[in-house]
Amino acid sequence: MADRHAKTHTHKSNRARDNLERKVVYKSVLDNPFQVRWPNVPENIQNAVLARVISALDGVADANAKAQAASWKRKRAKQTTGAASKKLKTAELTSSVADIHVDLPTQPDNEASHPYGDAPAPSSDDAILPPIHNHLTVGINEVTKSLELVAKYQRSGVPPEQPDSLAKYTQNSRLVVVCLPDINPPILVGHLPNLVAACNSIRSSGDHHKTWLVPLPKGAEQALAAAIGLKRVATIAIEGSAPQFSSIEPLLESIPVVTAPWLCPTPAARAELVPTHIKQLKTTAPKDMRAAKELRAKGRAETKLRKQAKAAKIPKKVVIAVP
């Protein structure tokens, strides 16, 4: 019970309320029994994993900054070249109207394939990427898509026509870190435990690759964003094929692997009853229940009279029998 946290569910109803005084009450309702909870990771392990991940991300922020600067430089070059080309075309039209011949510079043959000349070749700095760059997935949407593909291809197998491009979804372990305390509302990442459990529960018997889910301590979002060079980073996934993954993996051995036994039941396993999940629903109730019942009965009677009056205004069909 120590790892269970109370959740507050709030919803504003659109129904009209009576003017009676109300009081706060709690109702016990059954919750979904097929729940996958976040793993209980000690705070010292969370801090250690965060430090190892930031160390593995060394150089990613500089590479992203250089790539962004190069992108802006290419855009400005295209805009400048486009403006110059537009001025030349305007001058040509003006000269043709005035019967003045203007010799425009012609493009060489090697520039005809590009509207603004050859695309600028990437510099040596742009081509250098940190080793972890190709083994990193950043953002809630991208991590979700990656985990969905892992669950899909572990269940159905990798298509034989694309074995190399999809091998990373079935032949690698992976680590998913989430800045859970920094995300508001938490429901944005509430689906990740279920996806990770699906990846771990449908593995074949000989598959030893795992998917770890680690919630990070408060303030980790800012640290990861600075390490990657982005404004915000809610979650990232690191593939087991990354060169720096071996330095993080020893810390993961003490972290429980999230699973869902009902996703892949085994015939030999003993059936176990899932414990009942009961949640407390916060709502309101009238302080004077007798007055509320009388008001509700009065409203039903008025509704019945309105329906009868409306039915009386509708003319009945008259059937005339012709001899």
Beta strands, then each sheet from edge to edge (+ up, - down):
strand 1: 22-30
strand 2: 136-138
strand 3: 174-178
strand 4: 211-215
strand 5: 235-239
strand 6: 278-286
sheet 1: 1+ 6-
sheet 2: 2+ 5- 3+ 4+
end
